[in-house]
Amino acid sequence: MTPRFDAVGLVVADMAASLAFYRRLGLDIPAEADSAPHAEAALPGGLRLLFDTEETVRSFDPDWTRPTGGERMGPAFLCAGPAEVDAVHDDLVAAGYRSHLAPWDAVWGQRYAVVLDPDGLGVSLFANAS
């Protein structure tokens, strides 16, 4: 048997706040998930994004602690074009989320921005510049 990459998991402090953020990015997550200890969103291509509360993780890993220090990974959302990167960034900031990197034209040929989710995880927004 060969393992198949199936999902990416995020540990969240406040399920409802985190799901509200990711819904603004277009993920289809039912409203009843806001009060659940675990939630999932189906992604294009069959992958899933999993959300677990800190309490849920501690239920099976009592020594778990919130990571500190540098970020090692973060979700990235492809936008239809440079204008959509700007619009999505501005919508999230207007909704109260913090911008980490305002939209800019990256040297690698993309329009790029980063907004922090409710747990401070950097979420990239990008599109090909041309």
C-alpha positions in Angstrom: 0.0 0.0 0.0 1.2 3.6 -0.8 -0.1 6.4 1.5 -2.2 9.0 -0.3 -2.0 12.7 0.6 -5.6 13.4 1.8 -5.8 16.4 4.1 -4.2 19.3 5.9 -5.2 19.9 9.5 -5.3 23.2 11.4 -5.6 23.5 15.1 -7.7 26.4 16.1 -8.4 28.3 19.3 -11.9 29.4 18.3 -13.7 27.2 15.9 -16.5 29.7 14.9 -14.0 32.5 14.3 -11.7 30.4 12.2 -14.5 28.9 10.1 -15.9 32.4 9.5 -12.5 33.5 8.1 -12.3 30.5 5.8 -15.9 30.8 4.7 -15.0 34.3 3.5 -12.4 32.7 1.3 -15.1 30.5 -0.3 -14.9 27.3 1.6 -18.2 25.5 2.1 -18.5 24.7 5.8 -21.9 24.1 7.4 -23.0 26.6 10.1 -23.5 23.8 12.6 -19.7 23.2 12.5 -19.1 26.4 14.4 -19.8 24.6 17.7 -18.2 21.3 16.8 -14.8 20.1 18.1 -13.9 19.0 14.5 -14.9 20.3 11.1 -13.9 19.6 7.5 -14.0 21.4 4.2 -13.7 19.6 0.9 -11.2 21.2 -1.4 -10.8 21.0 -5.2 -9.1 17.8 -6.3 -10.4 15.8 -3.4 -8.2 17.1 -0.6 -9.7 18.2 2.7 -9.0 21.0 5.1 -9.5 19.8 8.7 -10.1 22.0 11.7 -9.7 20.8 15.3 -10.0 22.8 18.4 -7.1 23.0 20.8 -9.2 21.1 23.3 -9.8 18.3 20.8 -6.1 17.9 20.2 -5.4 17.9 23.9 -8.0 15.1 24.4 -5.6 12.7 22.6 -2.3 14.5 23.0 -2.4 16.0 26.6 1.1 17.5 26.2 0.2 19.5 23.0 1.0 23.2 23.2 0.4 25.9 20.7 3.5 26.3 18.5 5.6 29.4 18.9 8.2 31.0 16.6 8.3 31.0 12.9 5.6 29.8 10.6 6.3 26.6 8.7 3.2 26.3 6.5 0.1 28.1 5.6 -2.8 27.8 3.2 -2.6 29.5 -0.2 -5.6 30.6 -2.2 -5.4 31.1 -6.0 -7.4 34.1 -7.2 -8.7 34.7 -10.7 -6.4 37.6 -11.3 -4.4 40.4 -9.7 -7.6 42.5 -9.1 -9.2 39.6 -7.1 -6.1 39.4 -4.9 -6.6 43.0 -4.0 -10.3 42.7 -3.5 -10.1 39.6 -1.3 -7.4 41.1 0.8 -9.4 44.4 1.2 -12.6 42.4 2.0 -10.8 40.4 4.7 -9.1 43.5 6.2 -12.4 45.4 6.2 -14.0 42.5 8.0 -11.4 43.0 10.8 -8.7 40.5 9.9 -5.1 41.6 10.0 -3.0 42.1 6.8 0.5 40.7 7.1 1.6 41.7 3.5 -0.5 44.1 1.5 -0.9 43.1 -2.1 2.2 43.6 -4.2 3.7 42.5 -7.5 6.2 39.8 -6.5 9.4 39.3 -8.4 8.3 35.7 -9.3 5.5 37.1 -11.5 2.5 36.9 -9.2 0.2 39.4 -7.4 0.6 38.3 -3.8 -0.7 39.2 -0.4 -0.9 37.6 3.1 -3.7 37.9 5.6 -3.6 36.4 9.1 -6.4 34.0 10.1 -7.8 34.3 13.7 -5.0 32.1 15.0 -2.3 34.2 13.4 -1.5 31.8 10.6 -0.5 33.5 7.4 -2.9 32.8 4.5 -1.5 33.6 1.1 -3.6 35.1 -1.7 -2.0 35.0 -5.2 -2.6 35.2 -8.9 -0.5 35.3 -12.0 0.4 38.9 -12.7 -0.3 38.6 -16.4 
